[in-house]
Amino acid sequence: MPDPRLDIDSFIAGLPKVELHVHLVGSASVPTVIELARRHPDCGVPTDAAELRSFYEFTDFAHFIRVYIAVNALIRTPEDLTALTYGTARDLASQSVRYAEITVTPDSHLLMGIKPEAIGPALTDARNQARTDFGIELGWIFDIPGELGLESGERTADWVERFAPEGSVGFGLGGPELGVSRAQFADVFGRARALGLASVPHAGETTGPETIWESIRLLGARRIGHGITALQDPDLVSYLAAHDVTLDMCPTSNLRTRAVTTLAEHPLPALLRSGVSVTLNSDDPGMFATTLNSEFAVAHHQFGMDAGRLADLARTAARASFCAEHLRRRILADIDAYTAGAEV
């Protein structure tokens, strides 16, 4: 029997977790962004904390993308990239995250003047130091900024083929969905898959189920970023469940970008009831004023999930990850030991 005295917030804080959908630039904390904005005042990003939080009040998804691009322009040197990655790892480790797949957008950094051969070492330095200092393991997902089109996709694939560092596990597609066909990127995703990188595009966040179908059929998606419109197509829901295609869901992100009006209407609980594999993630925690722990709290307070179901979500993320098998087994064992100790 679950312990009736169990404090859910304390349980969440200590629960071993895996983060599968977090963008490096969007993870930057307010103090980190302010520090970078003061270094690079020409980007138009506020240098005052209150003004920056107001800057992060998004009117819609298109507005969010404009803000994201402005913040990305603050990352101009390999040292900026290392500091940002290390800070993200520190923040995740403080939430009992044992493994995280961080989404990095190489083309955005290339366009800001960072040399192609410098990106991988900057990430590796942060990865190694984070492992030493915090005991967290990092994997990399390299994504295409969809608003820049196929040329960006080709540049990204070229960079991955030449410079992808150790720990590279996935290839994604972010940015706006409206007007950005998944089909145009089929060849570059094929190149990435040939290198052993798993396909993990965003889809079905601001468009309908057809974008998710395209991502599966044309891009070979093994996981989908968001996928909140999947419920509109019962055949798609059945396919996702039958073929174990995981949806990496980010409830607070969807609320903040106005993809959903209220958390009460978020499809995560219904998708779980339909047998779809779902994970909880923070997406852009610095911009959305959230954390992975906060997302688990949303699942409890908003979706009614008890400690046992929260632990199951943590297990799903470990199983859906692309980490080494020995690390997956260790994380799952840690979750089991933790829940046993909490009498869940």
C-alpha positions in Angstrom: 0.0 0.0 0.0 1.3 3.5 -0.8 2.4 5.4 2.3 -0.4 8.0 3.0 2.3 10.3 4.6 4.2 10.5 1.3 5.0 14.1 0.4 4.5 14.2 -3.4 6.8 17.2 -4.0 9.6 15.5 -2.0 9.0 12.3 -3.9 9.3 14.0 -7.2 12.4 15.9 -6.2 14.2 12.6 -5.4 12.8 10.4 -8.1 15.6 9.4 -10.6 14.6 10.8 -14.0 15.5 11.1 -17.6 14.9 14.3 -19.7 14.4 13.6 -23.4 13.1 16.9 -24.8 15.1 20.0 -23.7 16.5 22.6 -26.0 19.9 24.0 -25.1 19.2 27.6 -25.9 15.8 27.5 -24.3 17.2 26.0 -21.1 19.2 29.1 -20.3 18.2 30.5 -16.9 17.3 34.1 -16.5 20.6 35.0 -14.9 22.5 33.3 -17.7 20.5 35.1 -20.4 21.1 38.4 -18.7 24.8 37.8 -18.5 24.9 37.0 -22.2 22.6 39.9 -23.1 25.0 42.3 -21.4 27.9 40.8 -23.4 26.0 41.2 -26.6 23.6 44.2 -26.2 23.0 44.5 -30.0 20.6 41.5 -29.9 17.7 43.4 -28.3 17.3 40.9 -25.4 16.5 42.7 -22.1 19.2 42.9 -19.5 16.8 43.4 -16.6 15.2 40.4 -14.9 11.7 41.8 -14.9 11.9 43.0 -18.5 13.2 39.6 -19.6 10.4 37.7 -17.9 8.0 40.1 -19.7 9.9 39.4 -22.9 9.1 35.7 -22.3 5.3 36.3 -22.2 4.5 34.7 -25.6 1.4 35.6 -27.5 1.5 32.6 -29.8 4.0 30.0 -31.2 5.3 32.4 -33.9 6.1 35.0 -31.2 8.0 32.3 -29.3 10.1 31.4 -32.3 11.0 35.1 -32.8 12.1 35.4 -29.1 14.0 32.1 -29.3 16.0 33.3 -32.4 16.9 36.5 -30.5 18.2 34.6 -27.5 20.1 32.2 -29.7 21.9 35.2 -31.2 23.5 35.6 -27.8 25.6 32.4 -28.2 28.6 33.6 -30.2 31.6 31.7 -28.9 32.6 28.1 -28.0 33.0 29.4 -24.5 29.3 30.6 -24.5 28.3 27.2 -25.7 30.2 25.3 -23.0 29.0 27.5 -20.2 25.4 27.2 -21.3 25.6 23.4 -21.6 27.3 23.0 -18.3 24.7 25.2 -16.6 21.9 23.1 -18.2 23.5 19.9 -16.9 23.8 21.4 -13.4 20.2 22.4 -13.3 19.0 19.0 -14.5 21.2 17.1 -12.1 19.8 19.2 -9.2 16.4 17.6 -10.1 17.7 14.0 -9.9 18.0 13.7 -13.7 20.5 10.9 -14.4 20.5 11.2 -18.2 19.4 13.9 -20.6 19.2 14.2 -24.4 19.8 17.8 -25.1 18.7 19.3 -28.4 21.4 21.4 -30.0 20.9 23.4 -33.2 24.3 23.5 -34.9 23.2 25.6 -37.9 22.1 28.4 -35.6 25.6 28.5 -34.0 27.3 28.3 -37.3 25.3 31.3 -38.6 26.5 33.2 -35.5 30.1 32.7 -36.5 31.1 29.7 -34.3 33.5 27.6 -36.4 32.1 24.2 -37.3 35.0 22.3 -35.8 34.6 24.2 -32.5 31.0 23.2 -31.7 31.7 19.5 -30.9 34.6 20.1 -28.5 32.6 22.8 -26.7 29.8 20.3 -26.1 32.2 17.6 -25.1 34.0 19.8 -22.6 30.7 20.5 -20.9 29.6 16.9 -21.1 32.8 15.6 -19.4 32.8 18.2 -16.7 29.1 17.6 -15.9 29.7 13.9 -15.6 32.6 14.6 -13.2 30.9 17.3 -11.1 27.2 16.1 -11.1 27.2 12.5 -12.1 24.8 13.2 -15.0 25.2 11.7 -18.5 24.4 13.8 -21.6 23.4 12.7 -25.1 23.0 15.0 -28.1 20.1 15.5 -30.5 21.0 17.8 -33.4 18.0 19.5 -35.0 17.2 21.6 -38.0 15.6 25.0 -37.5 12.7 24.4 -39.8 12.1 28.1 -40.6 15.5 28.1 -42.4 14.3 25.4 -44.9 16.1 22.6 -46.7 19.4 24.5 -47.0 19.7 24.5 -43.3 18.8 20.9 -43.2 21.6 20.1 -45.6 24.1 22.2 -43.6 23.1 20.4 -40.5 23.5 17.0 -42.0 26.9 18.0 -43.5 28.0 19.2 -40.0 26.8 16.0 -38.4 28.6 13.8 -40.9 31.9 15.6 -40.3 31.8 16.8 -36.7 29.2 15.0 -34.5 30.9 14.4 -31.1 30.7 11.4 -28.9 27.3 11.0 -27.3 25.4 12.0 -30.5 22.1 9.9 -30.5 19.4 11.7 -32.5 18.5 14.0 -35.3 15.5 16.4 -35.1 13.5 19.1 -36.7 12.2 22.1 -34.7 10.8 25.6 -35.3 7.4 26.3 -36.9 5.4 23.5 -38.4 2.9 25.7 -40.4 4.2 26.1 -43.9 7.3 23.8 -43.2 6.7 20.5 -44.9 8.4 17.5 -43.2 8.7 15.9 -46.6 11.5 18.2 -47.8 13.8 16.9 -45.2 13.4 13.2 -46.0 16.8 12.9 -47.6 18.8 14.7 -44.8 17.0 12.5 -42.2 18.0 9.5 -44.2 21.6 10.6 -44.1 21.4 11.1 -40.3 19.8 7.6 -39.8 22.6 6.1 -41.9 25.0 7.4 -39.3 23.0 5.7 -36.5 21.2 8.7 -35.3 17.5 8.2 -34.4 14.8 10.4 -35.9 13.1 12.6 -33.4 11.3 15.5 -35.2 8.8 17.9 -33.7 5.3 17.3 -35.1 1.7 17.8 -34.3 2.2 20.7 -31.9 0.7 23.5 -34.0 -0.5 21.4 -36.9 -2.7 18.4 -37.2 -2.1 14.6 -37.2 -1.0 14.7 -40.9 2.4 16.2 -39.7 2.9 13.3 -37.4 2.1 10.8 -40.1 4.6 12.6 -42.4 7.3 12.4 -39.7 6.7 8.7 -39.3 6.4 7.7 -43.0 8.9 10.1 -44.5 11.4 10.8 -41.7 11.4 7.4 -39.9 10.5 9.0 -36.6 11.1 6.8 -33.5 9.9 9.5 -31.1 7.8 12.6 -31.8 8.3 16.0 -30.1 5.0 17.0 -28.7 2.4 15.3 -30.9 -0.5 16.8 -29.0 -2.9 16.7 -32.0 -2.6 12.9 -32.4 -5.9 12.4 -30.6 -7.7 13.9 -33.6 -6.9 10.7 -35.6 -7.9 7.4 -33.9 -6.0 5.5 -36.6 -2.8 7.4 -35.7 -3.3 6.8 -32.0 -3.6 3.1 -32.7 -0.5 3.1 -34.8 1.5 5.0 -32.1 0.5 2.5 -29.5 1.0 -0.6 -31.7 4.5 0.5 -33.0 5.7 2.0 -29.7 6.3 5.5 -31.2 6.8 7.7 -28.1 5.5 11.2 -27.8 7.8 13.5 -25.8 5.3 15.8 -24.2 5.8 19.2 -22.6 2.6 20.4 -21.0 3.8 23.8 -19.6 5.4 24.6 -23.0 2.2 23.9 -24.8 0.4 26.2 -22.4 2.9 29.0 -22.7 3.0 29.0 -26.5 -0.8 28.8 -26.6 -0.8 25.4 -28.3 -3.4 24.5 -25.6 -5.6 27.0 -23.8 -5.6 25.3 -20.4 -3.7 22.4 -18.9 -7.1 20.7 -18.2 -7.5 20.2 -22.0 -4.0 18.8 -22.5 -4.2 15.4 -24.3 -1.5 13.6 -22.2 -3.9 11.7 -19.9 -6.1 10.6 -22.8 -3.1 9.4 -24.8 -1.8 7.4 -21.9 -5.3 5.8 -21.5 -5.1 4.9 -25.2 -1.9 3.0 -24.7 0.5 5.5 -26.3 4.0 5.8 -24.9 4.4 9.3 -23.4 7.2 11.0 -21.6 7.3 14.2 -19.6 9.8 17.0 -20.5 10.6 20.6 -19.9 11.3 21.8 -23.5 12.6 25.3 -22.9 12.6 25.6 -19.1 14.4 29.0 -18.9 11.9 30.6 -21.2 8.8 28.9 -19.8 9.7 29.3 -16.1 9.4 25.5 -15.5 11.5 22.6 -14.6 11.3 18.8 -15.2 10.2 18.5 -11.5 7.5 21.1 -12.2 6.2 19.0 -15.1 5.9 16.0 -12.8 4.0 18.1 -10.4 1.6 19.1 -13.1 1.1 15.4 -13.9 0.1 14.9 -10.2 -1.9 18.0 -9.4 -3.5 18.6 -12.8 -3.7 15.1 -14.3 -4.3 13.2 -11.0 -1.3 10.9 -11.3 -0.1 9.3 -8.0 3.5 8.5 -7.1 3.3 5.1 -8.8 2.2 6.5 -12.1 4.8 9.3 -11.9 7.5 6.6 -11.4 6.1 4.8 -14.5 6.5 8.0 -16.5 10.2 8.1 -15.4 10.6 4.4 -16.4 9.0 5.2 -19.8 11.6 7.9 -20.4 14.5 5.6 -19.6 13.2 2.9 -21.9 12.5 5.4 -24.7 15.9 7.0 -24.4 18.8 6.3 -26.7 21.4 5.9 -23.9 23.7 2.9 -23.5 21.9 -0.2 -22.3 24.0 -0.5 -19.1 23.0 3.1 -18.2 19.3 2.4 -18.9 19.4 -0.7 -16.7 21.1 1.3 -13.9 18.5 4.1 -14.1 15.6 1.6 -14.1 17.1 -0.2 -11.1 17.5 3.2 -9.3 13.8 4.0 -9.9 12.8 0.6 -8.6 14.9 1.0 -5.5 13.7 4.6 -4.9 10.0 3.7 -5.2 10.5 0.6 -3.0 12.1 2.8 -0.3 9.2 5.3 -0.6 6.7 2.4 -0.3 5.0 3.3 -3.6 
